Amino acid sequence: MTSSVPRLVIAAPSSGSGKTTVATGLMAAFAARGLAVSPHKVGPDYIDPGYHALATGRAGRNLDAYLCGPELVAPLFLHGARGCDIAVVEGVMGLYDGAAGEGELASTAHVAKLLRAPVVLVVDASSQSRSVAALVHGFASWDPEVRVGGVILNKVASDRHEELLREALDQAGVPVLGVLRRVPQVDTPSRHLGLVPVAERRSDAVNAVTAMAAQVERGCDLEALLGLARSAGALSGAPWEAPVSPTQKRAVVAVAGGSAFTFSYAEHTELLTAAGAEVVTFDPLRDEQLPENAAGLVIGGGFPEVYAAELSANEPLRKAVAEFALSGAPVAAECAGLLYLSRELDGQPMCGVLDAAARMTQRLTLGYRDAVAVGDSVLAVAGTRMRGHEFHRTVVEPGAGAAPAWGVRAPVRRVEGFVQQGVHASYLHTHWASRPGVARRFVERCRTS
């Protein structure tokens, strides 16, 4: 089976160049023309896909060659892009920046090659003129398997500045497909872990995406970009599918959502559903009880540290979660979920399921992790290997329970997380598409617990 979905990868020499503005604006601009746009993000980022979803009306999906393996990148892409007219893939960091110590693995360039997709390089031109040609030439020629099909110049100061940049790039042999001036209203607020998620600023986020689309529409050659997307090579293979478990009895799985718990991969819900779950979302900031007939609980990532007082004030739900966990029912918690299940967060009482205290710190913990399940749990049997990602400015003390969740190899060998009764709680964000058996095992425990 082959597919030729038109596609572009939006990359940059470094973070902060304007990839998110360009990628999101391009998605929205194409969607405004009536095209069905499939949005994607390289790497483990949860926040940018929320803006992508707002721009396109479709779930933003991640393409992570480290968490899922290179072999799943194209199938996951084809799954998300099914039935679409064009796909836009936003890169991560600089074009050639990948997993530390792993060469090109999980870099934007690696994903572009796996997708046989042309790259559009977004360059922050605010402090250069003729030097832009050397920069673009270096990125375009570094890896002959990466096809840089054009450049979009960002933060251009004036007509004269644009003229100098275009003149220099004529010598680099890479066409200029767009020129964007500085427009403050497209800026989106950030905090300790990046952009503020869409769920926390819905109306302002809509306005920001609208402004991004207008800027891209005004400054970019959309027809040329569409033509470049159509030049992408055909992809062979079948789209990824969540494996279906035949069952007559469906189990209700409650999944935390709302402003405090915004980090999730679309495939997790699809995997749970295919495994026989009825997924019901609840908001720990507002709902005082778990969904009716809940047999399992999933609490993913997010920003509970921002909402610690509000989460703590919802005492009825905290007690309901504690009682649910103590009953032995399956509970899967990642990062923010780990904090919520702890005894306290920055001095505010949490659910008290785990005898641990969480607090904010100034230190950023960030990076991919190779992990192995230390013992049996509701997610995995002992010895199961998975890859994860950590991204937080909090610490939980102690960092592991009597029965840890994972043994982690890097950056130092250690154990982390908690397994007790039906609870599996850890800092690691994992992508279940790499191990579909995780969702099947969890739902089966929901049916039998």
C-alpha beads as a LAMMPS data file, in Angstrom:
LAMMPS data file: protein, C-alpha beads

449 atoms
448 bonds

1 atom types
1 bond types

-500.0 500.0 xlo xhi
-500.0 500.0 ylo yhi
-500.0 500.0 zlo zhi

Masses

1 110.0

Atoms # bond

1 1 1 0.000 0.000 0.000
2 1 1 1.311 3.451 -0.900
3 1 1 0.123 6.937 0.011
4 1 1 0.985 10.334 -1.397
5 1 1 -0.563 12.736 1.128
6 1 1 0.887 16.196 0.363
7 1 1 3.020 17.227 3.333
8 1 1 5.479 19.767 4.657
9 1 1 7.835 19.763 7.617
10 1 1 8.269 23.175 9.237
11 1 1 11.744 23.357 10.793
12 1 1 14.203 25.975 12.038
13 1 1 17.896 26.396 12.869
14 1 1 17.023 26.641 16.579
15 1 1 14.196 26.974 19.066
16 1 1 12.607 30.414 19.224
17 1 1 12.770 31.016 15.478
18 1 1 8.998 31.003 14.987
19 1 1 8.171 27.411 14.024
20 1 1 4.964 27.300 16.041
21 1 1 3.687 30.597 14.638
22 1 1 4.411 29.539 11.065
23 1 1 3.215 25.946 11.377
24 1 1 0.004 26.838 13.212
25 1 1 -0.684 29.809 10.953
26 1 1 -0.081 27.682 7.869
27 1 1 -2.436 24.978 9.142
28 1 1 -5.156 27.558 9.810
29 1 1 -4.613 29.323 6.487
30 1 1 -4.903 26.072 4.517
31 1 1 -7.975 25.085 6.541
32 1 1 -9.561 28.470 5.777
33 1 1 -9.215 27.604 2.085
34 1 1 -11.380 24.538 2.628
35 1 1 -8.574 21.979 2.811
36 1 1 -8.664 19.132 5.313
37 1 1 -5.390 19.652 7.179
38 1 1 -3.686 16.975 9.267
39 1 1 -1.599 18.527 12.073
40 1 1 1.505 16.866 13.495
41 1 1 4.321 17.703 15.918
42 1 1 7.779 16.130 16.080
43 1 1 8.734 14.978 19.557
44 1 1 6.923 14.612 22.886
45 1 1 5.387 18.112 23.042
46 1 1 1.779 18.164 24.320
47 1 1 1.081 21.900 24.125
48 1 1 1.694 22.818 20.481
49 1 1 -0.692 20.080 19.252
50 1 1 -3.474 21.853 21.159
51 1 1 -2.939 24.959 19.026
52 1 1 -2.706 22.770 15.928
53 1 1 -6.066 21.191 16.762
54 1 1 -7.581 24.647 17.171
55 1 1 -6.237 25.633 13.752
56 1 1 -7.467 22.554 11.893
57 1 1 -10.398 21.066 13.788
58 1 1 -8.552 17.734 13.968
59 1 1 -6.578 16.087 16.758
60 1 1 -2.970 17.222 16.899
61 1 1 -0.704 14.185 16.770
62 1 1 2.915 13.589 17.746
63 1 1 5.570 11.845 15.698
64 1 1 8.317 10.689 18.047
65 1 1 10.965 8.360 16.670
66 1 1 12.432 7.822 20.143
67 1 1 9.276 7.001 22.104
68 1 1 7.623 4.963 19.352
69 1 1 10.585 3.863 17.238
70 1 1 11.377 4.995 13.677
71 1 1 9.287 2.160 12.254
72 1 1 6.055 3.675 13.636
73 1 1 6.569 7.254 12.430
74 1 1 5.136 6.762 8.933
75 1 1 2.248 4.498 10.052
76 1 1 1.231 6.975 12.794
77 1 1 1.466 9.814 10.289
78 1 1 -0.719 7.965 7.782
79 1 1 -3.227 7.177 10.529
80 1 1 -3.578 10.860 11.412
81 1 1 -3.516 12.077 7.815
82 1 1 -6.115 9.627 6.527
83 1 1 -8.603 11.445 4.285
84 1 1 -6.749 14.769 4.444
85 1 1 -5.744 17.089 1.618
86 1 1 -2.461 18.158 3.199
87 1 1 -0.408 17.537 6.329
88 1 1 1.770 20.053 8.155
89 1 1 4.412 18.741 10.556
90 1 1 5.941 21.160 13.058
91 1 1 9.515 20.294 13.985
92 1 1 11.252 20.374 17.352
93 1 1 14.276 22.455 18.422
94 1 1 16.786 22.906 15.586
95 1 1 16.439 20.870 12.408
96 1 1 19.231 18.434 13.265
97 1 1 18.779 18.304 17.064
98 1 1 17.766 14.838 18.249
99 1 1 17.883 12.677 21.353
100 1 1 21.050 13.400 23.328
101 1 1 23.876 11.094 22.355
102 1 1 21.776 9.305 19.730
103 1 1 22.836 11.110 16.549
104 1 1 19.909 12.090 14.359
105 1 1 17.377 9.902 16.224
106 1 1 14.085 11.752 16.869
107 1 1 15.309 14.965 15.238
108 1 1 13.135 16.904 12.828
109 1 1 15.531 15.914 10.036
110 1 1 15.129 12.236 10.945
111 1 1 11.331 12.460 10.863
112 1 1 11.416 14.395 7.566
113 1 1 13.463 11.601 6.017
114 1 1 11.160 8.916 7.399
115 1 1 8.206 10.802 5.878
116 1 1 9.996 11.616 2.609
117 1 1 8.781 15.166 3.164
118 1 1 10.251 18.474 1.999
119 1 1 11.394 20.868 4.711
120 1 1 10.585 24.562 5.000
121 1 1 13.187 26.356 7.118
122 1 1 11.918 29.194 9.320
123 1 1 14.750 31.646 9.979
124 1 1 14.758 34.409 12.567
125 1 1 16.274 37.156 10.416
126 1 1 16.027 39.909 13.013
127 1 1 19.789 40.334 13.527
128 1 1 21.295 39.465 10.153
129 1 1 21.291 40.304 6.477
130 1 1 23.808 38.700 4.093
131 1 1 24.789 36.062 6.675
132 1 1 21.370 34.454 6.217
133 1 1 22.636 32.903 2.970
134 1 1 25.472 31.084 4.755
135 1 1 23.099 29.878 7.453
136 1 1 20.517 28.535 5.007
137 1 1 23.163 27.023 2.740
138 1 1 24.693 25.181 5.698
139 1 1 21.382 23.697 6.815
140 1 1 20.346 22.785 3.270
141 1 1 23.623 21.040 2.445
142 1 1 24.435 19.353 5.762
143 1 1 22.516 16.144 4.993
144 1 1 21.814 15.438 1.297
145 1 1 18.885 13.199 2.284
146 1 1 17.082 16.173 3.833
147 1 1 15.411 18.287 1.155
148 1 1 15.115 21.926 2.227
149 1 1 12.571 23.124 -0.304
150 1 1 12.254 26.725 0.820
151 1 1 12.751 29.281 3.538
152 1 1 10.383 31.562 5.432
153 1 1 12.051 34.661 6.849
154 1 1 10.648 35.661 10.226
155 1 1 10.898 38.933 12.184
156 1 1 11.913 40.992 9.163
157 1 1 12.216 44.641 10.141
158 1 1 11.515 46.585 6.917
159 1 1 11.253 46.521 3.140
160 1 1 14.974 47.323 2.914
161 1 1 15.818 44.490 5.290
162 1 1 13.731 42.108 3.184
163 1 1 15.480 43.270 0.027
164 1 1 18.914 42.536 1.542
165 1 1 17.841 39.116 2.720
166 1 1 16.331 38.118 -0.626
167 1 1 19.412 39.324 -2.480
168 1 1 21.657 37.187 -0.274
169 1 1 19.436 34.106 -0.568
170 1 1 19.474 34.274 -4.349
171 1 1 23.002 32.892 -4.052
172 1 1 21.995 30.055 -1.710
173 1 1 19.684 28.406 -4.241
174 1 1 16.817 28.015 -1.747
175 1 1 13.616 29.877 -2.665
176 1 1 12.041 32.357 -0.272
177 1 1 8.456 31.168 0.299
178 1 1 7.467 33.766 2.845
179 1 1 8.456 36.917 4.703
180 1 1 6.881 37.694 8.070
181 1 1 7.148 40.999 9.877
182 1 1 7.006 41.397 13.633
183 1 1 3.387 41.277 14.791
184 1 1 3.080 41.308 18.615
185 1 1 -0.506 40.040 18.768
186 1 1 0.472 36.582 17.498
187 1 1 2.657 36.044 20.548
188 1 1 1.373 33.432 22.965
189 1 1 2.178 33.545 26.687
190 1 1 4.686 31.124 28.144
191 1 1 5.581 29.881 31.610
192 1 1 7.899 27.319 33.202
193 1 1 7.210 24.454 30.741
194 1 1 6.474 26.382 27.537
195 1 1 3.332 27.888 26.038
196 1 1 0.187 28.145 28.117
197 1 1 -2.126 25.343 26.872
198 1 1 -5.207 26.111 24.787
199 1 1 -7.546 24.753 27.469
200 1 1 -6.441 27.501 29.847
201 1 1 -6.960 30.433 27.482
202 1 1 -9.540 29.289 24.964
203 1 1 -10.809 32.640 23.604
204 1 1 -7.351 34.228 23.616
205 1 1 -5.931 31.126 21.936
206 1 1 -8.561 31.359 19.182
207 1 1 -7.590 34.983 18.623
208 1 1 -3.896 34.083 18.543
209 1 1 -4.434 31.331 15.964
210 1 1 -6.546 33.700 13.861
211 1 1 -3.717 36.257 13.980
212 1 1 -1.145 33.606 13.035
213 1 1 -3.249 32.578 10.044
214 1 1 -3.626 36.192 8.919
215 1 1 0.108 36.811 9.174
216 1 1 0.961 33.664 7.214
217 1 1 -1.720 34.395 4.606
218 1 1 -0.338 37.888 4.192
219 1 1 3.350 37.015 4.131
220 1 1 3.644 33.557 2.558
221 1 1 3.147 32.155 -0.921
222 1 1 0.523 29.534 -0.080
223 1 1 0.338 28.238 -3.640
224 1 1 4.083 27.635 -3.727
225 1 1 3.951 25.941 -0.330
226 1 1 1.083 23.734 -1.476
227 1 1 3.045 22.849 -4.602
228 1 1 6.059 21.938 -2.492
229 1 1 3.872 19.748 -0.274
230 1 1 2.604 17.916 -3.337
231 1 1 6.173 17.063 -4.331
232 1 1 6.621 14.777 -1.313
233 1 1 7.541 11.212 -2.171
234 1 1 5.057 8.362 -1.835
235 1 1 5.001 6.486 1.471
236 1 1 4.645 2.726 1.468
237 1 1 2.958 0.708 4.184
238 1 1 -0.350 0.759 6.001
239 1 1 -1.658 3.335 8.481
240 1 1 -1.359 2.463 12.153
241 1 1 -4.467 0.951 13.714
242 1 1 -5.286 0.470 17.382
243 1 1 -5.636 -3.316 17.825
244 1 1 -9.225 -4.228 18.645
245 1 1 -9.974 -6.624 21.503
246 1 1 -13.310 -8.393 20.982
247 1 1 -15.383 -8.096 24.128
248 1 1 -19.015 -8.028 25.119
249 1 1 -18.371 -6.164 28.358
250 1 1 -17.087 -2.600 28.112
251 1 1 -15.403 -0.964 31.072
252 1 1 -15.756 2.734 31.901
253 1 1 -12.329 4.367 32.119
254 1 1 -12.298 7.849 33.649
255 1 1 -9.656 10.140 32.131
256 1 1 -8.691 13.386 33.878
257 1 1 -9.019 16.519 31.746
258 1 1 -9.754 20.205 32.162
259 1 1 -7.228 22.984 32.579
260 1 1 -5.005 21.158 35.088
261 1 1 -4.584 17.937 33.073
262 1 1 -4.072 18.783 29.401
263 1 1 -1.269 16.409 28.403
264 1 1 -2.394 13.349 26.466
265 1 1 -1.761 11.581 23.195
266 1 1 -4.779 11.032 20.939
267 1 1 -3.701 7.435 20.389
268 1 1 -4.111 6.618 24.092
269 1 1 -7.857 7.183 23.956
270 1 1 -8.028 5.237 20.690
271 1 1 -6.103 2.341 22.226
272 1 1 -8.275 2.277 25.340
273 1 1 -11.436 2.327 23.221
274 1 1 -10.188 -0.423 20.924
275 1 1 -9.286 -2.511 23.969
276 1 1 -12.872 -2.367 25.189
277 1 1 -13.091 0.802 27.259
278 1 1 -15.730 3.488 27.312
279 1 1 -13.592 6.575 27.868
280 1 1 -15.253 9.314 29.939
281 1 1 -13.454 12.593 30.667
282 1 1 -13.821 14.419 33.968
283 1 1 -12.374 17.683 35.320
284 1 1 -10.675 17.448 38.744
285 1 1 -11.059 21.207 39.146
286 1 1 -14.850 21.103 38.906
287 1 1 -16.295 17.596 39.182
288 1 1 -16.859 16.400 42.738
289 1 1 -17.255 12.723 41.827
290 1 1 -15.674 10.318 39.387
291 1 1 -17.788 9.351 36.359
292 1 1 -20.553 6.886 37.123
293 1 1 -19.527 3.212 37.030
294 1 1 -15.841 4.088 36.563
295 1 1 -13.771 0.898 36.636
296 1 1 -10.391 2.495 35.883
297 1 1 -8.735 5.889 36.219
298 1 1 -6.121 7.579 34.001
299 1 1 -4.531 10.824 35.188
300 1 1 -2.066 12.162 32.652
301 1 1 0.208 15.166 32.572
302 1 1 -0.500 18.846 32.903
303 1 1 -0.044 21.699 35.345
304 1 1 -1.429 20.749 38.770
305 1 1 1.220 23.002 40.329
306 1 1 -0.557 26.000 38.794
307 1 1 -3.907 24.857 40.184
308 1 1 -2.787 23.309 43.469
309 1 1 -5.113 25.434 45.610
310 1 1 -8.149 24.731 43.417
311 1 1 -7.417 21.001 43.218
312 1 1 -6.988 20.884 46.959
313 1 1 -10.237 22.788 47.522
314 1 1 -12.168 20.070 45.659
315 1 1 -12.108 17.805 48.710
316 1 1 -15.016 15.559 47.617
317 1 1 -13.156 14.462 44.488
318 1 1 -9.866 14.027 46.319
319 1 1 -11.604 11.673 48.734
320 1 1 -13.350 9.852 45.880
321 1 1 -10.024 9.304 44.089
322 1 1 -8.400 8.071 47.301
323 1 1 -11.228 5.629 47.978
324 1 1 -11.138 4.427 44.372
325 1 1 -7.393 3.796 44.491
326 1 1 -7.524 2.134 47.895
327 1 1 -10.209 -0.254 46.596
328 1 1 -7.570 -1.777 44.332
329 1 1 -9.093 -0.459 41.086
330 1 1 -6.644 0.251 38.233
331 1 1 -5.110 3.733 38.271
332 1 1 -2.493 4.944 35.765
333 1 1 -0.861 8.293 36.596
334 1 1 1.859 10.158 34.702
335 1 1 3.742 13.193 35.996
336 1 1 0.880 15.552 36.914
337 1 1 -1.118 12.490 37.932
338 1 1 1.743 11.455 40.211
339 1 1 1.623 14.863 41.913
340 1 1 -2.155 14.708 42.303
341 1 1 -2.002 11.287 43.953
342 1 1 0.666 12.463 46.414
343 1 1 0.008 13.504 49.971
344 1 1 0.574 17.193 49.206
345 1 1 1.746 19.585 46.496
346 1 1 3.507 22.766 47.615
347 1 1 1.890 22.345 51.021
348 1 1 -1.632 21.916 49.607
349 1 1 -3.364 18.610 50.470
350 1 1 -3.796 16.305 47.473
351 1 1 -5.378 12.845 47.260
352 1 1 -3.028 11.133 49.689
353 1 1 -2.940 7.876 47.761
354 1 1 0.873 7.920 47.827
355 1 1 2.909 8.607 50.940
356 1 1 4.959 11.263 49.159
357 1 1 5.161 15.044 49.023
358 1 1 5.584 17.099 45.849
359 1 1 6.927 20.613 45.446
360 1 1 8.047 23.055 42.785
361 1 1 11.779 23.652 42.251
362 1 1 13.920 25.891 40.055
363 1 1 15.512 22.874 38.363
364 1 1 14.166 21.614 35.029
365 1 1 14.213 17.838 34.608
366 1 1 14.080 17.116 30.891
367 1 1 14.991 14.257 28.611
368 1 1 14.228 10.891 27.081
369 1 1 14.492 7.832 29.295
370 1 1 14.937 4.104 28.727
371 1 1 12.863 2.291 31.327
372 1 1 12.090 -1.248 32.414
373 1 1 9.162 -2.319 34.599
374 1 1 10.568 -3.346 37.992
375 1 1 7.572 -5.504 38.908
376 1 1 4.127 -6.469 37.687
377 1 1 1.529 -3.682 37.562
378 1 1 -1.773 -2.811 35.914
379 1 1 0.221 -1.534 32.915
380 1 1 2.986 -4.065 32.398
381 1 1 4.629 -7.261 33.584
382 1 1 8.062 -7.140 35.179
383 1 1 10.807 -6.747 32.596
384 1 1 8.685 -4.847 30.056
385 1 1 10.857 -2.234 28.352
386 1 1 9.484 1.135 27.359
387 1 1 10.862 4.494 26.415
388 1 1 9.625 7.583 28.177
389 1 1 10.154 11.306 28.526
390 1 1 10.488 13.508 31.592
391 1 1 9.642 17.223 31.576
392 1 1 8.962 18.910 34.908
393 1 1 10.138 21.451 37.471
394 1 1 8.793 19.547 40.447
395 1 1 10.226 16.910 42.730
396 1 1 8.454 14.133 44.629
397 1 1 9.969 12.896 47.882
398 1 1 10.551 10.013 48.107
399 1 1 11.085 9.499 44.378
400 1 1 10.092 5.850 44.511
401 1 1 7.949 3.601 46.651
402 1 1 8.705 0.219 48.191
403 1 1 7.617 -1.213 44.834
404 1 1 8.938 1.219 42.163
405 1 1 7.300 1.633 38.768
406 1 1 10.401 1.784 36.567
407 1 1 14.092 1.206 36.563
408 1 1 15.598 4.048 34.531
409 1 1 18.985 3.916 32.825
410 1 1 19.684 7.592 32.127
411 1 1 20.922 10.113 33.080
412 1 1 21.863 7.903 36.062
413 1 1 20.680 4.427 36.974
414 1 1 17.808 4.678 39.437
415 1 1 14.334 3.475 40.259
416 1 1 11.353 5.812 40.236
417 1 1 7.609 5.872 40.661
418 1 1 5.153 3.836 42.685
419 1 1 3.250 0.581 42.258
420 1 1 0.796 -0.239 45.027
421 1 1 -2.392 -2.264 44.725
422 1 1 -3.854 -1.144 41.378
423 1 1 -1.897 2.121 41.179
424 1 1 0.927 2.774 38.708
425 1 1 2.296 6.318 39.196
426 1 1 5.428 7.737 37.610
427 1 1 7.048 10.878 36.245
428 1 1 7.568 9.181 32.873
429 1 1 5.372 10.141 29.949
430 1 1 5.073 7.137 27.634
431 1 1 3.462 6.631 24.240
432 1 1 1.313 3.529 24.371
433 1 1 1.298 3.061 20.598
434 1 1 4.788 1.612 21.042
435 1 1 3.364 -1.026 23.420
436 1 1 -0.352 -1.579 22.650
437 1 1 -0.400 -4.332 25.259
438 1 1 -0.281 -1.631 27.955
439 1 1 -3.785 -0.424 27.073
440 1 1 -5.115 -3.982 26.691
441 1 1 -3.715 -5.022 30.062
442 1 1 -5.113 -1.920 31.772
443 1 1 -8.618 -2.370 30.346
444 1 1 -8.621 -6.071 31.162
445 1 1 -7.768 -5.219 34.773
446 1 1 -10.649 -2.726 34.732
447 1 1 -13.041 -5.463 33.701
448 1 1 -11.851 -7.948 36.279
449 1 1 -10.979 -5.812 39.316

Bonds

1 1 1 2
2 1 2 3
3 1 3 4
4 1 4 5
5 1 5 6
6 1 6 7
7 1 7 8
8 1 8 9
9 1 9 10
10 1 10 11
11 1 11 12
12 1 12 13
13 1 13 14
14 1 14 15
15 1 15 16
16 1 16 17
17 1 17 18
18 1 18 19
19 1 19 20
20 1 20 21
21 1 21 22
22 1 22 23
23 1 23 24
24 1 24 25
25 1 25 26
26 1 26 27
27 1 27 28
28 1 28 29
29 1 29 30
30 1 30 31
31 1 31 32
32 1 32 33
33 1 33 34
34 1 34 35
35 1 35 36
36 1 36 37
37 1 37 38
38 1 38 39
39 1 39 40
40 1 40 41
41 1 41 42
42 1 42 43
43 1 43 44
44 1 44 45
45 1 45 46
46 1 46 47
47 1 47 48
48 1 48 49
49 1 49 50
50 1 50 51
51 1 51 52
52 1 52 53
53 1 53 54
54 1 54 55
55 1 55 56
56 1 56 57
57 1 57 58
58 1 58 59
59 1 59 60
60 1 60 61
61 1 61 62
62 1 62 63
63 1 63 64
64 1 64 65
65 1 65 66
66 1 66 67
67 1 67 68
68 1 68 69
69 1 69 70
70 1 70 71
71 1 71 72
72 1 72 73
73 1 73 74
74 1 74 75
75 1 75 76
76 1 76 77
77 1 77 78
78 1 78 79
79 1 79 80
80 1 80 81
81 1 81 82
82 1 82 83
83 1 83 84
84 1 84 85
85 1 85 86
86 1 86 87
87 1 87 88
88 1 88 89
89 1 89 90
90 1 90 91
91 1 91 92
92 1 92 93
93 1 93 94
94 1 94 95
95 1 95 96
96 1 96 97
97 1 97 98
98 1 98 99
99 1 99 100
100 1 100 101
101 1 101 102
102 1 102 103
103 1 103 104
104 1 104 105
105 1 105 106
106 1 106 107
107 1 107 108
108 1 108 109
109 1 109 110
110 1 110 111
111 1 111 112
112 1 112 113
113 1 113 114
114 1 114 115
115 1 115 116
116 1 116 117
117 1 117 118
118 1 118 119
119 1 119 120
120 1 120 121
121 1 121 122
122 1 122 123
123 1 123 124
124 1 124 125
125 1 125 126
126 1 126 127
127 1 127 128
128 1 128 129
129 1 129 130
130 1 130 131
131 1 131 132
132 1 132 133
133 1 133 134
134 1 134 135
135 1 135 136
136 1 136 137
137 1 137 138
138 1 138 139
139 1 139 140
140 1 140 141
141 1 141 142
142 1 142 143
143 1 143 144
144 1 144 145
145 1 145 146
146 1 146 147
147 1 147 148
148 1 148 149
149 1 149 150
150 1 150 151
151 1 151 152
152 1 152 153
153 1 153 154
154 1 154 155
155 1 155 156
156 1 156 157
157 1 157 158
158 1 158 159
159 1 159 160
160 1 160 161
161 1 161 162
162 1 162 163
163 1 163 164
164 1 164 165
165 1 165 166
166 1 166 167
167 1 167 168
168 1 168 169
169 1 169 170
170 1 170 171
171 1 171 172
172 1 172 173
173 1 173 174
174 1 174 175
175 1 175 176
176 1 176 177
177 1 177 178
178 1 178 179
179 1 179 180
180 1 180 181
181 1 181 182
182 1 182 183
183 1 183 184
184 1 184 185
185 1 185 186
186 1 186 187
187 1 187 188
188 1 188 189
189 1 189 190
190 1 190 191
191 1 191 192
192 1 192 193
193 1 193 194
194 1 194 195
195 1 195 196
196 1 196 197
197 1 197 198
198 1 198 199
199 1 199 200
200 1 200 201
201 1 201 202
202 1 202 203
203 1 203 204
204 1 204 205
205 1 205 206
206 1 206 207
207 1 207 208
208 1 208 209
209 1 209 210
210 1 210 211
211 1 211 212
212 1 212 213
213 1 213 214
214 1 214 215
215 1 215 216
216 1 216 217
217 1 217 218
218 1 218 219
219 1 219 220
220 1 220 221
221 1 221 222
222 1 222 223
223 1 223 224
224 1 224 225
225 1 225 226
226 1 226 227
227 1 227 228
228 1 228 229
229 1 229 230
230 1 230 231
231 1 231 232
232 1 232 233
233 1 233 234
234 1 234 235
235 1 235 236
236 1 236 237
237 1 237 238
238 1 238 239
239 1 239 240
240 1 240 241
241 1 241 242
242 1 242 243
243 1 243 244
244 1 244 245
245 1 245 246
246 1 246 247
247 1 247 248
248 1 248 249
249 1 249 250
250 1 250 251
251 1 251 252
252 1 252 253
253 1 253 254
254 1 254 255
255 1 255 256
256 1 256 257
257 1 257 258
258 1 258 259
259 1 259 260
260 1 260 261
261 1 261 262
262 1 262 263
263 1 263 264
264 1 264 265
265 1 265 266
266 1 266 267
267 1 267 268
268 1 268 269
269 1 269 270
270 1 270 271
271 1 271 272
272 1 272 273
273 1 273 274
274 1 274 275
275 1 275 276
276 1 276 277
277 1 277 278
278 1 278 279
279 1 279 280
280 1 280 281
281 1 281 282
282 1 282 283
283 1 283 284
284 1 284 285
285 1 285 286
286 1 286 287
287 1 287 288
288 1 288 289
289 1 289 290
290 1 290 291
291 1 291 292
292 1 292 293
293 1 293 294
294 1 294 295
295 1 295 296
296 1 296 297
297 1 297 298
298 1 298 299
299 1 299 300
300 1 300 301
301 1 301 302
302 1 302 303
303 1 303 304
304 1 304 305
305 1 305 306
306 1 306 307
307 1 307 308
308 1 308 309
309 1 309 310
310 1 310 311
311 1 311 312
312 1 312 313
313 1 313 314
314 1 314 315
315 1 315 316
316 1 316 317
317 1 317 318
318 1 318 319
319 1 319 320
320 1 320 321
321 1 321 322
322 1 322 323
323 1 323 324
324 1 324 325
325 1 325 326
326 1 326 327
327 1 327 328
328 1 328 329
329 1 329 330
330 1 330 331
331 1 331 332
332 1 332 333
333 1 333 334
334 1 334 335
335 1 335 336
336 1 336 337
337 1 337 338
338 1 338 339
339 1 339 340
340 1 340 341
341 1 341 342
342 1 342 343
343 1 343 344
344 1 344 345
345 1 345 346
346 1 346 347
347 1 347 348
348 1 348 349
349 1 349 350
350 1 350 351
351 1 351 352
352 1 352 353
353 1 353 354
354 1 354 355
355 1 355 356
356 1 356 357
357 1 357 358
358 1 358 359
359 1 359 360
360 1 360 361
361 1 361 362
362 1 362 363
363 1 363 364
364 1 364 365
365 1 365 366
366 1 366 367
367 1 367 368
368 1 368 369
369 1 369 370
370 1 370 371
371 1 371 372
372 1 372 373
373 1 373 374
374 1 374 375
375 1 375 376
376 1 376 377
377 1 377 378
378 1 378 379
379 1 379 380
380 1 380 381
381 1 381 382
382 1 382 383
383 1 383 384
384 1 384 385
385 1 385 386
386 1 386 387
387 1 387 388
388 1 388 389
389 1 389 390
390 1 390 391
391 1 391 392
392 1 392 393
393 1 393 394
394 1 394 395
395 1 395 396
396 1 396 397
397 1 397 398
398 1 398 399
399 1 399 400
400 1 400 401
401 1 401 402
402 1 402 403
403 1 403 404
404 1 404 405
405 1 405 406
406 1 406 407
407 1 407 408
408 1 408 409
409 1 409 410
410 1 410 411
411 1 411 412
412 1 412 413
413 1 413 414
414 1 414 415
415 1 415 416
416 1 416 417
417 1 417 418
418 1 418 419
419 1 419 420
420 1 420 421
421 1 421 422
422 1 422 423
423 1 423 424
424 1 424 425
425 1 425 426
426 1 426 427
427 1 427 428
428 1 428 429
429 1 429 430
430 1 430 431
431 1 431 432
432 1 432 433
433 1 433 434
434 1 434 435
435 1 435 436
436 1 436 437
437 1 437 438
438 1 438 439
439 1 439 440
440 1 440 441
441 1 441 442
442 1 442 443
443 1 443 444
444 1 444 445
445 1 445 446
446 1 446 447
447 1 447 448
448 1 448 449
